[in-house]
Amino acid sequence: MSADDSHDDDRDERNVFGDELAPCGRDPVTGYLRDGRCRDVDGDAGEHTLCAVLTAEFLEYSRDRGNDLITPRPEFDFPGLEPGDRWCLCVGRWLEAAEAGVAPPVVLEATNESVLRAVDADRLRDHEFDPEAFEPGSLD
């Protein structure tokens, strides 16, 4: 079985609505497995299961908290992220950012149902991504 075969059946992965998990992002490719989806994967201690559309405010906040998502790290095949990119975030970091008032919006159909163990569904809906109202901001 090839590495791709092990994840061909996406029906096992559900979003917060209980539907099939939609892709989060492919440019850049996100997900713990770098397959574009916010899967609930054994061994992913950070729980990269919440699909967010990144804002400059969040990226700067995360960098200031010790997790620089802006700077490319080619040695880890990490391109560096920009405002407007979609990325599978760690649930804990998103909650921390929400408490600080800088949580990026959430793409609910691409957010894994496992997030509901840590985040109330109403709180997620309050942060739902709205493409019409989205303002990514810019990095200094």
C-alpha positions, 0 to 999 in steps of 0.5 A: 500500500502506498502512502497515498492509499492510506488516506484515500477514504476521507469518509472516515474524517468528519467536519464539525457538522458531521459531514465529510471533511473538506480540504483546508488548503493546498497552496500552501499544502497544509495538514499534519500529513501535508495532504491539505486536510485537518485530520485527527492523526494519532501522534499529532500532539498539537492537534492540527485540526482547525482550519483557519484563514490566517490574518496578519494580526494572528500571524504576528501574535503567534510569532510573538508567542514563539511559533513563527509561521511567517518565516520560511523554513526550507529544511522542514519543507515549510514555505512560510505563511501569509495573511489569507493563507488557509492553514490547519492550526493547533486547537490550543493556539487558536483558543489562546488567540481567541482569548487574546481577541486575535483568533483567525476565522474558521472554515467550519466545513474543513475543521475536524469534528475532534475540535468540538472536544475543546471548542464549543460549536457556538464559539466556532460559529462566532468565528466562521470565515465570511469571505465577504467580510474578511480583512487579512491585513498586512505584515509589517 
